[in-house]
Amino acid sequence: MNLKEESLVLVVNPGSASRKYALYAGENVKATINFEFVDGAVVAKVEHDGQVNKINYEDPDLSDVSKYVASLLISNNILSEQEKIDAIGIRIVAPSNRFMHDELLTAEVESALEAVQQKAPLHVTTALAEIKHLKDHFGGTPIVTISDSAFHSTKPQWALSYGIDTDLAEKNEIMRYGFHGISVGSVVSKMRNTNILAPKMVVCHLGSGSSLSAVVDGKSVENTMGYSPLEGLMMATRTGNIDVSAALAIKRALELTDEELESYLNKKSGLLGVSGSSNDIRQLLASEEQGDERAALALKLFVYRIQQSIGQMVASMGGIDVLVFTATIGERSAPIRGRVMEGLEYLGLIGDKELNKATFEPKEATNIGTSESKPVLVISTDESQEIANRVNSYLTSIK
C-alpha cells in the first residue's frame, strides 16, 4: 500500500452513548468530531484549531452519524474537497484469538467478527454496525481493525487462563484476553518517549470502564479484565467480579434471559446499581457529602476494589516502581486518586495532597507522590493518537 509521508487517518471509536472520530495527518491531530444523543437530538461537536462548533441533526439515534463526518470536515475547512482520507482505524473489543492483533478489514475478517458477535454482543454489535456504515460512506478507503487486547498478548499463559479444562478453553477460545490495551499502550508510549518508563508499573485506567494493568519493561503481564470487559474492578455500570452463582441468582430473581442478565450486569450495576442514583463520580461525591449512605458505599466499594487490585498487580510482578493514573477519572478526580492512595504506604506509595489536588488532565506526566514516595504519575491517555499510530505502523508493515 502506497502511503504518503503524512497519511490522513480517520480514527473511529464507537461507544454505546457516543461516536468519536478524529482526523490525523501523520502524528498531528487535525480535528475531532464527537456525536452524542442529547434531549432527543443528535449533537455533533467539531473541534479544530482551537475552535469548537456544534451542529444539531434530526437523526433518531447515533447509528448512522458517520455519513456526516466527511461533509463536516469539508464545511469546517479541515479538508478540501480534493483531499481524501487514506485509511480508517477502528477500535475492536472482541474475545477471540483472531482479534488479539491489528488487521486490515476484509470480508473474511468481517465474517470472523460476526461469528464472535454472540460472545460479546455489547461491543462487537456496535463495531460491526459502524463498519458497515463506514464502508457505505467512505467507499474503498482501507479500514484497519485495531485490537484493544493486542497489548495484553504478552501476558504469560497462567495469566491468560481460567481454572477450567484446557481443551474446552482452547476449543472455545475462553481465556482472559484483557482490554483497555490501546489506552495502556498510549501511556507506555508517552513514558518511553520521555525516558520515564519504569521496569515495574501498575497502570490504573479509571473511567466509565475501569481496569488495572501490570506492565513489566513496557509489556503487559496482567490486566484485571478477562474474557470480556465485565471482569475485574467495579465500574460505572458494570459489576466487575461476581460469583457466577450470584449472577444466576439475579437471573432467577428478576426472571431474565441470558442476554438480559448480561445487559443487567453491564449496564445497571456498578456505581449506578450500588448507589441507586448515579454512575457519575462527581454526583456521588456530592451525594455522599449530603449524607447519602448508598452513594458513600458505592464510592467506598469502587476505591476498595482498586486498592485490592493494585495489590494483585504488584504480586503478579513481584514489586512496583511506579503507579500511574489515567483515563477520565484517573486524570480528573483528585478525591478518588487521594482515596486510592490511602493505605498504599506499604508499597512505598505516598500521595502529596496538594500536588494531587492541583492536578487535572495534565499535558505532561505529573508526579503527585511525596519526596519519600515512589513516583505516582498522572498521565493523560490518548487512545485516538495510539490508534492513528498503529494504523500507520500496520500499513507501513504491509507495503
Backbone torsions as a table, in degrees:
resi	resn	phi	psi	omega
1	MET	NA	133.0	-176.2
2	ASN	-88.6	109.9	-178.9
3	LEU	-104.3	139.7	174.3
4	LYS	-74.2	166.0	-179.8
5	GLU	-59.3	-39.2	175.9
6	GLU	-122.9	84.8	-178.3
7	SER	-66.8	145.5	174.7
8	LEU	-89.7	113.2	-176.9
9	VAL	-117.4	125.8	175.3
10	LEU	-95.0	120.2	179.5
11	VAL	-96.6	132.2	-177.5
12	VAL	-122.6	125.6	-179.4
13	ASN	-131.0	84.7	-175.7
14	PRO	-77.8	134.4	176.4
15	GLY	-125.7	175.2	-178.5
16	SER	-73.3	-28.5	-176.4
17	ALA	-114.1	1.9	-178.6
18	SER	-159.0	164.7	170.6
19	ARG	-129.3	123.1	-176.8
20	LYS	-116.6	132.1	178.3
21	TYR	-129.6	147.6	176.0
22	ALA	-145.5	137.7	179.1
23	LEU	-106.9	126.7	-179.7
24	TYR	-117.6	140.8	168.4
25	ALA	-112.0	103.6	-171.2
26	GLY	64.0	-123.1	179.8
27	GLU	-98.1	5.5	-176.4
28	ASN	-103.9	127.8	178.3
29	VAL	-79.6	128.3	179.2
30	LYS	-93.7	-33.7	-178.2
31	ALA	-167.3	157.0	170.3
32	THR	-125.7	144.6	177.0
33	ILE	-132.0	117.7	179.3
34	ASN	-116.0	129.5	176.9
35	PHE	-108.5	133.9	174.0
36	GLU	-135.5	155.7	177.1
37	PHE	-100.9	108.4	-173.3
38	VAL	-124.3	122.7	176.5
39	ASP	51.2	45.1	175.4
40	GLY	79.8	11.5	-179.9
41	ALA	-139.0	151.4	176.1
42	VAL	-85.9	126.8	179.7
43	VAL	-118.3	126.1	176.7
44	ALA	-104.7	133.2	175.5
45	LYS	-115.9	116.7	-178.6
46	VAL	-106.0	123.9	178.5
47	GLU	-120.6	128.1	175.2
48	HIS	-163.4	144.2	178.9
49	ASP	49.3	39.4	177.9
50	GLY	77.3	1.4	179.8
51	GLN	-102.4	149.3	176.9
52	VAL	-128.6	122.1	176.6
53	ASN	-119.7	139.0	177.6
54	LYS	-118.3	135.7	-179.3
55	ILE	-131.2	135.4	177.9
56	ASN	-101.0	142.0	177.2
57	TYR	-125.7	159.0	-177.2
58	GLU	-96.1	12.4	179.5
59	ASP	-58.9	144.1	179.7
60	PRO	-74.4	-16.2	178.7
61	ASP	-161.2	-172.2	-175.4
62	LEU	-92.8	2.6	-166.6
63	SER	-60.2	-31.4	-173.9
64	ASP	-126.3	32.5	-177.2
65	VAL	-73.3	-14.4	179.0
66	SER	-60.7	-19.6	179.2
67	LYS	-66.7	-18.2	-179.5
68	TYR	-91.2	-14.1	-169.9
69	VAL	-61.0	-51.7	-177.1
70	ALA	-60.3	-45.4	-179.1
71	SER	-66.2	-35.2	176.9
72	LEU	-65.6	-39.9	178.4
73	LEU	-63.5	-37.4	-179.3
74	ILE	-76.8	-45.5	-176.8
75	SER	-67.6	-23.9	177.8
76	ASN	-95.6	12.8	176.7
77	ASN	59.3	34.5	176.5
78	ILE	-91.3	-36.7	173.9
79	LEU	-126.9	147.8	170.8
80	SER	-85.9	165.4	-179.0
81	GLU	-66.2	-20.8	-179.4
82	GLN	-84.1	-21.8	-177.6
83	GLU	-77.3	142.6	179.4
84	LYS	-122.7	143.7	175.3
85	ILE	-72.7	131.6	-175.6
86	ASP	-80.9	-34.5	-177.1
87	ALA	-159.3	157.7	177.6
88	ILE	-121.8	136.2	174.8
89	GLY	-117.3	128.9	-179.6
90	ILE	-125.7	134.9	179.9
91	ARG	-72.5	132.0	180.0
92	ILE	-120.6	124.4	175.6
93	VAL	-115.0	103.0	-174.9
94	ALA	-150.2	131.2	179.7
95	PRO	-81.1	89.2	-178.1
96	SER	-164.9	141.5	175.1
97	ASN	-58.5	-31.7	-178.6
98	ARG	-60.0	-34.3	-175.2
99	PHE	-106.0	35.4	171.8
100	MET	-96.6	11.2	177.0
101	HIS	-150.5	162.5	178.5
102	ASP	-77.0	148.4	-174.4
103	GLU	-157.2	144.2	174.8
104	LEU	-70.0	132.0	-179.0
105	LEU	-69.0	126.5	173.1
106	THR	-130.4	174.6	176.7
107	ALA	-60.0	-36.4	-179.4
108	GLU	-68.2	-39.9	178.5
109	VAL	-66.5	-41.2	179.1
110	GLU	-63.6	-39.2	177.0
111	SER	-63.9	-38.5	178.4
112	ALA	-64.2	-37.7	176.5
113	LEU	-65.3	-42.4	178.6
114	GLU	-62.7	-35.7	-179.9
115	ALA	-67.6	-30.2	-177.9
116	VAL	-93.7	-1.3	-175.5
117	GLN	-57.2	-39.8	-178.1
118	GLN	-66.5	-26.9	179.9
119	LYS	-73.4	-29.8	-178.3
120	ALA	-143.3	66.2	-172.7
121	PRO	-62.2	-32.4	-174.6
122	LEU	-65.9	-35.9	-176.8
123	HIS	-98.5	-44.9	-174.7
124	VAL	-68.8	-38.0	-179.9
125	THR	-59.0	-44.6	179.2
126	THR	-63.5	-43.9	-179.0
127	ALA	-64.6	-43.0	179.7
128	LEU	-62.1	-43.0	179.1
129	ALA	-62.8	-41.8	179.8
130	GLU	-65.6	-40.4	178.5
131	ILE	-60.0	-43.6	-180.0
132	LYS	-61.1	-42.5	179.1
133	HIS	-68.5	-39.1	178.5
134	LEU	-62.0	-41.2	178.3
135	LYS	-63.6	-37.1	179.5
136	ASP	-68.0	-41.0	-170.5
137	HIS	-96.1	-14.6	-178.2
138	PHE	-123.9	20.2	170.9
139	GLY	49.1	-124.5	-174.8
140	GLY	-89.1	13.3	179.2
141	THR	-62.2	125.4	-179.6
142	PRO	-62.5	138.1	178.5
143	ILE	-113.9	128.4	178.1
144	VAL	-109.2	124.4	176.8
145	THR	-83.3	121.5	-176.7
146	ILE	-104.3	114.2	-174.6
147	SER	-72.5	128.6	175.9
148	ASP	-78.9	-9.1	-179.2
149	SER	-104.1	-12.3	-172.6
150	ALA	-55.0	-38.9	-179.2
151	PHE	-59.4	-29.1	-177.1
152	HIS	-90.7	5.8	179.7
153	SER	-67.9	-11.6	178.8
154	THR	-87.3	-1.7	178.6
155	LYS	-61.1	141.5	176.9
156	PRO	-67.6	161.4	-174.5
157	GLN	-56.1	-39.2	-177.5
158	TRP	-69.2	-23.5	176.8
159	ALA	-85.1	-16.7	178.2
160	LEU	-89.7	-17.2	-168.6
161	SER	-97.5	150.3	167.2
162	TYR	-99.8	165.2	179.4
163	GLY	-83.0	61.0	-179.9
164	ILE	-131.1	170.0	178.6
165	ASP	-52.4	124.9	-175.0
166	THR	-66.6	-31.9	176.9
167	ASP	-66.5	-43.4	176.9
168	LEU	-60.6	-45.6	-178.5
169	ALA	-61.8	-44.1	-177.5
170	GLU	-68.6	-43.9	-177.7
171	LYS	-63.3	-38.6	-175.3
172	ASN	-104.2	7.9	178.8
173	GLU	51.9	50.5	178.3
174	ILE	-101.4	102.4	-177.4
175	MET	-153.3	170.5	-176.7
176	ARG	-89.9	82.8	-175.3
177	TYR	-65.0	-40.7	-175.5
178	GLY	80.6	150.5	-177.9
179	PHE	-141.6	-172.9	-171.3
180	HIS	63.3	22.5	-178.9
181	GLY	-66.7	-31.8	178.4
182	ILE	-65.8	-43.3	179.3
183	SER	-64.7	-48.0	-179.5
184	VAL	-65.0	-37.2	176.4
185	GLY	-61.9	-37.4	176.7
186	SER	-63.0	-43.8	178.7
187	VAL	-62.5	-45.8	-180.0
188	VAL	-62.1	-41.5	178.8
189	SER	-61.7	-44.3	179.2
190	LYS	-62.6	-41.0	-179.6
191	MET	-68.6	-40.3	178.8
192	ARG	-64.1	-41.1	-177.7
193	ASN	-69.7	-20.2	179.4
194	THR	-110.6	13.7	175.7
195	ASN	58.7	37.0	176.9
196	ILE	-121.3	14.2	178.5
197	LEU	-67.6	125.3	-176.8
198	ALA	-100.9	157.4	-179.4
199	PRO	-60.6	-45.5	-176.4
200	LYS	-127.1	115.0	-176.2
201	MET	-130.4	147.8	166.1
202	VAL	-111.7	121.4	179.2
203	VAL	-104.6	118.9	-179.1
204	CYS	-99.5	101.0	174.6
205	HIS	-89.3	104.1	-175.3
206	LEU	-117.1	111.5	178.5
207	GLY	-152.2	-151.5	175.7
208	SER	-63.5	-36.2	164.5
209	GLY	-104.5	138.0	-175.8
210	SER	-133.2	143.8	174.4
211	SER	-157.5	161.0	174.1
212	LEU	-117.0	144.3	177.7
213	SER	-127.5	139.0	171.9
214	ALA	-97.0	123.8	-173.8
215	VAL	-125.2	121.3	179.8
216	VAL	-114.3	120.4	-179.1
217	ASP	51.3	40.0	175.8
218	GLY	83.4	3.7	-178.1
219	LYS	-121.2	142.6	-178.9
220	SER	-72.2	135.4	171.5
221	VAL	-119.6	-11.1	179.0
222	GLU	-167.4	150.4	176.1
223	ASN	-148.1	141.3	-173.8
224	THR	-70.6	-22.8	177.1
225	MET	-77.0	161.4	-173.8
226	GLY	-129.8	-119.4	179.5
227	TYR	-61.8	-34.0	176.0
228	SER	-137.5	172.4	177.6
229	PRO	-72.4	5.9	179.2
230	LEU	-79.5	-27.2	-176.0
231	GLU	-74.1	153.6	171.4
232	GLY	105.3	-131.8	-175.8
233	LEU	-64.5	153.7	165.6
234	MET	-69.7	141.5	-174.8
235	MET	-127.2	-166.0	-176.4
236	ALA	-58.2	-49.4	-179.6
237	THR	-130.9	5.0	-179.8
238	ARG	-105.2	144.3	-179.1
239	THR	-65.2	-33.8	-164.5
240	GLY	74.3	-157.7	-177.1
241	ASN	-53.8	131.5	176.5
242	ILE	-150.1	139.3	176.4
243	ASP	-59.4	132.4	179.2
244	VAL	-57.0	-37.9	179.2
245	SER	-63.9	-36.5	176.5
246	ALA	-66.6	-39.5	177.9
247	ALA	-63.0	-41.0	178.2
248	LEU	-67.2	-33.0	176.7
249	ALA	-65.5	-38.1	175.8
250	ILE	-63.4	-43.3	-179.9
251	LYS	-58.5	-45.5	-178.9
252	ARG	-68.8	-42.4	-177.0
253	ALA	-63.3	-38.6	-177.5
254	LEU	-98.8	0.0	179.9
255	GLU	53.4	57.1	-176.5
256	LEU	-100.3	152.2	168.2
257	THR	-78.4	172.1	177.4
258	ASP	-57.8	-44.4	-178.5
259	GLU	-65.9	-39.3	179.7
260	GLU	-68.1	-36.4	176.6
261	LEU	-63.4	-46.4	179.6
262	GLU	-60.1	-41.9	178.3
263	SER	-64.5	-40.5	179.6
264	TYR	-61.9	-45.2	-178.1
265	LEU	-69.4	-27.6	-178.8
266	ASN	-89.5	-32.5	-168.7
267	LYS	-117.5	-14.9	-175.0
268	LYS	-125.0	16.5	-176.1
269	SER	-118.5	-150.5	177.3
270	GLY	60.4	-144.6	-180.0
271	LEU	-56.2	-40.6	-179.3
272	LEU	-64.9	-46.6	-177.6
273	GLY	-67.3	-44.7	-177.7
274	VAL	-67.6	-44.3	-177.3
275	SER	-75.4	-31.1	-176.6
276	GLY	74.0	7.2	-174.8
277	SER	-136.2	-37.2	-172.5
278	SER	-160.1	155.0	171.1
279	ASN	-110.5	9.1	-178.6
280	ASP	-92.9	119.6	-178.2
281	ILE	-55.8	-41.0	-178.3
282	ARG	-62.5	-43.4	179.7
283	GLN	-67.0	-38.9	179.9
284	LEU	-66.9	-38.0	176.6
285	LEU	-63.3	-41.0	178.1
286	ALA	-65.8	-42.1	179.9
287	SER	-65.4	-38.6	177.7
288	GLU	-60.0	-41.9	180.0
289	GLU	-63.0	-27.9	-179.4
290	GLN	-88.6	6.5	175.1
291	GLY	93.9	11.8	179.8
292	ASP	-73.5	108.3	-175.1
293	GLU	-69.3	-34.4	179.4
294	ARG	-69.7	-37.2	175.8
295	ALA	-64.2	-41.6	179.3
296	ALA	-63.1	-41.7	178.8
297	LEU	-64.7	-41.8	179.9
298	ALA	-59.6	-44.7	179.8
299	LEU	-66.9	-42.0	179.6
300	LYS	-61.7	-44.5	-179.0
301	LEU	-66.3	-40.1	177.7
302	PHE	-58.5	-49.5	-179.0
303	VAL	-68.2	-42.5	-179.2
304	TYR	-58.2	-44.8	179.8
305	ARG	-64.8	-37.1	177.7
306	ILE	-64.9	-45.9	179.9
307	GLN	-61.8	-43.9	176.6
308	GLN	-57.1	-45.6	-174.8
309	SER	-73.4	-26.6	172.6
310	ILE	-60.9	-44.3	176.7
311	GLY	-60.3	-40.2	178.6
312	GLN	-62.1	-44.9	-179.4
313	MET	-66.1	-41.2	179.4
314	VAL	-63.3	-41.0	178.9
315	ALA	-62.5	-35.5	-178.3
316	SER	-69.5	-19.9	179.5
317	MET	-105.6	-15.6	-175.6
318	GLY	75.0	32.0	178.6
319	GLY	145.0	176.3	178.7
320	ILE	-148.9	140.6	175.7
321	ASP	-109.6	-33.9	-176.1
322	VAL	-145.1	139.3	171.0
323	LEU	-109.4	134.2	-177.9
324	VAL	-122.5	134.0	170.8
325	PHE	-106.8	135.1	177.8
326	THR	-151.2	177.0	-177.3
327	ALA	74.4	179.2	-166.2
328	THR	-55.0	-53.4	-179.8
329	ILE	-70.4	-43.1	-178.8
330	GLY	-61.5	-33.3	-178.3
331	GLU	-88.4	-26.7	-170.4
332	ARG	-108.4	-29.9	-169.3
333	SER	-97.1	94.4	175.5
334	ALA	-61.4	-39.6	179.1
335	PRO	-59.1	-43.2	-179.7
336	ILE	-68.9	-44.1	177.1
337	ARG	-57.6	-43.4	-178.7
338	GLY	-62.5	-41.5	179.6
339	ARG	-67.7	-39.0	178.1
340	VAL	-62.1	-38.5	-176.6
341	MET	-69.1	-24.7	-179.1
342	GLU	-64.2	124.1	178.1
343	GLY	91.6	4.8	178.4
344	LEU	-98.8	12.4	179.7
345	GLU	-59.6	-30.5	-179.2
346	TYR	-62.8	-17.8	177.2
347	LEU	-98.4	3.3	-177.0
348	GLY	78.6	22.7	-178.0
349	LEU	-113.9	114.9	-176.1
350	ILE	-133.7	120.2	-178.1
351	GLY	-83.3	143.8	173.2
352	ASP	-92.5	115.1	-172.1
353	LYS	-60.2	-40.8	-177.7
354	GLU	-71.9	-42.6	177.8
355	LEU	-63.6	-40.1	179.0
356	ASN	-62.8	-46.6	-178.1
357	LYS	-61.5	-31.8	-175.9
358	ALA	-86.2	-3.4	-173.3
359	THR	-102.3	123.1	-178.7
360	PHE	-148.0	114.8	179.7
361	GLU	43.4	59.5	-177.0
362	PRO	-65.5	143.5	178.0
363	LYS	-75.2	-24.8	177.0
364	GLU	-126.9	156.6	178.3
365	ALA	-53.1	128.6	-176.5
366	THR	-123.4	127.5	-179.1
367	ASN	-88.3	118.5	178.8
368	ILE	-105.1	13.4	176.8
369	GLY	-86.1	158.6	175.5
370	THR	-74.4	172.8	179.6
371	SER	-65.9	-22.8	178.7
372	GLU	-87.8	-10.0	-173.1
373	SER	-91.2	154.3	163.7
374	LYS	-63.7	157.6	-178.0
375	PRO	-58.8	134.3	172.3
376	VAL	-121.5	103.7	-170.3
377	LEU	-103.4	142.8	168.2
378	VAL	-108.7	119.0	-176.9
379	ILE	-129.0	125.8	179.4
380	SER	-76.1	118.6	178.1
381	THR	-74.4	156.0	177.9
382	ASP	-140.0	83.0	-177.0
383	GLU	-63.2	-37.5	-179.1
384	SER	-62.6	-45.1	178.0
385	GLN	-61.9	-41.3	-179.9
386	GLU	-64.0	-42.0	178.2
387	ILE	-63.6	-45.1	179.2
388	ALA	-59.4	-44.0	179.3
389	ASN	-62.0	-41.2	-178.5
390	ARG	-71.5	-31.9	174.2
391	VAL	-62.8	-48.5	179.7
392	ASN	-62.3	-41.8	179.5
393	SER	-63.8	-42.9	-178.9
394	TYR	-65.3	-48.1	-177.7
395	LEU	-65.5	-34.7	176.6
396	THR	-64.8	-37.4	-177.0
397	SER	-68.9	-22.5	-177.3
398	ILE	-107.3	8.4	178.9
399	LYS	-57.9	NA	NA
